[in-house]
Amino acid sequence: MAKRRISDQQKRRIENIQQKRREKANKNTQEKEQQLEKQGLGAEQPGQVITNFGQSLIVENNNQQLFRCVARQNLGAIVCGDYIIWQQSQNNDGVIVAVETRKSLLQKPGFGGKLKPMAANIDQIIIVTAVQPEPNPYLIDRYLVAAENLPATPIILLNKIDLVNDSNRQLINDIETEYTNIGYQVIKTSNVIDQGFQQLLATLESKTSIFVGLSGVGKSSIINHLLPEQDIRIGALSEASGEGTHTTTSSTLYSLPCGGKLIDSPGVRDFGLWDTSADSILNGFKELQPFMGQCKFSNCSHENEPDCAIKNAFNTNKISARRYRNYKKMLQEYA
């Protein structure tokens, strides 16, 4: 179904509403900050943002204690996964005074088409697909392009592997073989037969990861399997925020038993391609990298030019026909 277009007048109305909300939030935050400063603030210390409850940010210190904080003005959007510098008040609240440089930032379109930050400092993107509903290789390739350009290491997770049968076995085998040959790690999991979770945990160890994928592929059941004490953590976050249990609408960072970290973000299913370029799309197809710079023309668009190295690679079966078609489709759709 085509997206409904909004008029310029509607865009202006939406922006005015958002601006008023921002101004109100900034005023409330400034008042809270002034109250905390009157109480006296301690020394600056490092921390990490675990989640965002509206105007309150939940920060974890080096001892894994949780504190409700507000941010100083002009720090920009602060999101789950950000490493920050903060000061603690006498009543165990705090003020964020600086944000460390990010190594990556996951964003999605917000109101008016502007990009909305969702999570920061992600090492790995776990692309979750499933035997049922049937995997969509074009969607997987879109996620791969987005991950390569973030940049973050993409890992493909084939879930519900217990549902493989004679009608879908060839497709599942082809997907696993193709992406493995390109150089991507493919993990096969199943809650029903308890398969693949030790391999998944080993992959998540010492990394900050986030799951992406459509509804119905089993992300929630995998996360519940990995985080048996998730409800306890949610309760602690809610107590720290004082604003109830609505982590289901916020990106939230959890510490895994294996030592890694996992960001659970309900809105991340919309993560994909936008505001991209032909170069970014090409960068997302790693098997095409060896052919870059080998075309006859330096400004080759890899469309109709003679002696195009990428087209020649396709014609000589050096690259996957399906991946090449998806590359061309993405150029038409997004570039």
N, C-alpha and C positions, 0 to 999 in steps of 0.2 A: 504494500500500500504506500503511495507517495506521501511524503511528509507535507503537512499543511504549512503553507507559507504565511508569514505574518507581515502585516503592513509596516511602513515606517512609523506611522502613528502608534501602533501597538508596541513596536520596539522602543520608542521614546517613553511610552507609559511604563513599560517593564523596567527600563533603565532608571526612571525617576523613582519608582518604588524601591528598587534595589539600592539606589543611592541614599534614600531616606533610612533604609534599614541599616546600611553601613554606618551612616552618621550616628544613629541611635546606639548601635553596638560600640562604636568608638568612644562615644560619650560615657557609656556604662563602664567600659573597660578602663577608661582614664580615671573615673571616679574610684573604681576598685583599686587601681594601682596607687592612687593618692592615699587611700585608706591604709593600704599595706605599708607604704613608706612611712606613715605616721607611727606605725607600730614598731618600726625598725626592721631593717633587712640584714641578713647575715652575709657572709663572704660569698663571692661568686663561685659556682661549682658547675661541673658538667652534668648533663642529663640527656634523656631521649624522650621525645613525645610519643606516648603510647596511643592516645586517641584524642579526639576533639569533641567536647560536649558544648556546642554552641560557643558561648563566650569563654568557656573554661577549657583549658588544655590540661590533660593528665600527663604528668612528667614522672619518669622513673629515674631515681638516682643510681649511683654505682652500687648501692646496697640493695637494689631491687625494691625500694620503698616508693610508694606512690604519693604524689602531691598535686593538688589542684593549683594551677597557675593562670595568670593572665600575662599577656605580652605587652611590652612597651610599644608605643606608637611607632609607625614607620618601619616596622620590621618585615612588612609584607605578609603574605599568607604563610602560616606555619601549619605543617601537616604531620600526620602519622609517619613516624620513621625519622623525622628531623632530629639531628643532634644539636643541642642548644646549650647556652650558658644561662644559669638562672640563680636567683637569690631567694633564700627561704625567709619567711616572716616568723614572728614569734608564735603565731597560732597555726603553724605548719602549712599555710598557703605559700604562694611564691610569685615572683615576677620573672618572666623571661626577658633577658636583656640583650641577647645576641643569638644569631643562628649560624651554625657552622656551615662551611661550603658543602653543598650537596654533590654527590657523585652521580646521582640520577634523580629524575623527577617524573612521576607518572601523572598524566593529565587527561581530562576528558572534556568534551564541550559542555559549557554551562549556558546560562541565560544569554541571549543575544549572540550566540556563537562563540563567546569568549571561552578560552581554555580555563578549566578549573583544576587546580592542583589537588591530587588525591593522596599520594604517598611518596615518600622520598627515600633515597639511599637503598634501593633495591638491587640485590646482586643477581637474583634469578627470577625468571617468570615461568611458572609451571603452566603449560597450555594443556588444559584438561579437556579431553574428548572421550567418547565412549563407544562401545560396540553398538549399543542402542541408547538414544537415537543414533542413526548411522553417521559416522564421521564425515565432516565436510572439509576436504583438503584445501579448498580455496580459503575458508575461514582460518584454518591452521596456518596457511601461508601469510595471511594478513597479520596474524598475531606474531609470526616470526619476523616479518619486516618491522613491525612496531618495536619488538624486543631488541632486534639488532641495532636499531637507531636510538634506543633509549639512552645509553646502551645497557643491556642486561643479558645474562646467559639464558637462552630459552631451552626448556626441557619439555618434551612431549610426553604426556601421561595418557595412556589408553586404559580407561576404566571399564568396569563391568566385563572383564575378560571371560568370566564364566558363561557369558551369553554367546560366545563364538559357536557357530554351527556351520553346516555345509553350505548354507546360502550366503554367509558373509565372511567365511574364512579366507577366501582369496583376497578380498578387499583389505581386511585387517593385516594379512601377511604382506601385501603390496605396500601399504602405508608404512609398516614397521621397516621393511627392507629399504624403501626409497629414502626415508629420512635418516636411517642409520648410515646408509652409503654416503649421504651428503656430509655427515659428521655430527648429527644431532643425537643426543641421548634419548632413547625411547624406553619408558618404563610401563609395564603392564600390571594393573592392579585389579583386585576384586575383594570386596568385603565378604562376599558369600563364601569364597573358598580361601580367604585370608592369604592372598598372593600379592607379592610385590612391595609390601610395606617396609620390610627391612632394607631393601634397595632404595626406596624412596627416602627413608630416614637418613641413610648414609649420604644421599645426595643433598639433603637439606642441612646437614651438619655444618656448623660454623658459618652459615650463609643467612642472609635475609631474603626470603622468598615471598612471592605473591602468586595466588592461583587466579587464572583467567579461564573463561569458558562459558558456554551458554547454559541456561537453566536446563535441568534434567540430566546432566552428565555425571552428577554425583559429587560435586565439590564439597557440599556440606557434610556428607557422610564420610568423606576422606578426612576432612578437617576434624570432625568429631573423633575419628579413629586416632588421629595424631595427637589430639589434645583431650585426653580423658578428663582433665580437671578444668576444662574450659568454663563450666558454669561457676566454679569457685572464683576463677579469674574475673569473670563478668561481674560477679557480686562485689569483688574488691574494687573494681573500677567504678561501679555505681556508688559504692560507699564513699570513695574518694571524691567523686564529682558532686555528690549530694543532689543529683538531678534524675534519679531513677535509672531503670535498665533499658536504655535505648541504643545499645551498641550495635544493634542490627542495622542501623541507618548510618553508622560511622565506620570509617576504616580503623581497625584496631590491631595493634601489634601484640603477639603472644610469643613467649619464650617456649621453645620446644624441649622435650626431655633430652634430645640428642645434642643440645647446645646451640642449635640454630634458632632463627626467629622467623615467624610466619605472620604476614599481614593478611587479615581477613577483611575484604572490602566488598560489600554487597553490590556496589555500583560498578565494579570493575568489569562486569559482563559487557559493558559498552566500550571497553577499551579497544581501540583499533586504529585506523588510519584517518587522519584529517590534517589539513594544513601541511601537506607533504609535497615532495618534489620528485621528479624523475630520478634524480641522483639518489635520493633517500630510498626509493623503491629498489633501485639497482643494488644499493648497499645491503638491502635486506635479503638478497638472494646470494648467499655466500658462494655457491658453486659457479656463479658468473664472474666472481672477482678475478680469477686468473686471465680472463679474456679482456678485461678493461685495459684500455690504452693500446690495443692491438688492431683496432679498426683503421681503415684507410684514412678516414677523416677524423680529426681530433674532436670535432663537435658532433660526432655521429649520434643520432637519436635512436639507433638500433631499430629503425622502422623500415625504410625503403632504400637506404643508401647501399651502394655496391661495396663488396669486400668488408661487410660488417662481421667482426669476429664472433659476436654472440649469435648472429643468425647462422654463421657457418658452423658453430659448435652444435646448434640445434640440428642442422641439416646432416651432420655427420654423427649424430647420436651420442655426442659427448655430454649432453645435458638432457635431463628428463623432459619429454614432450609435454607432460602435464604441468610441470613447474614452469616451463617456458610459456605455455598458454596462460597460466595464472599471472605471470609477470606482465605479459602484454595486456591482459584484462585489467590489472591494477593500474597500469599506465593510462588506459582509457578512462578508468573510473575515478581516479584520484589525482593524477598529475596535472 
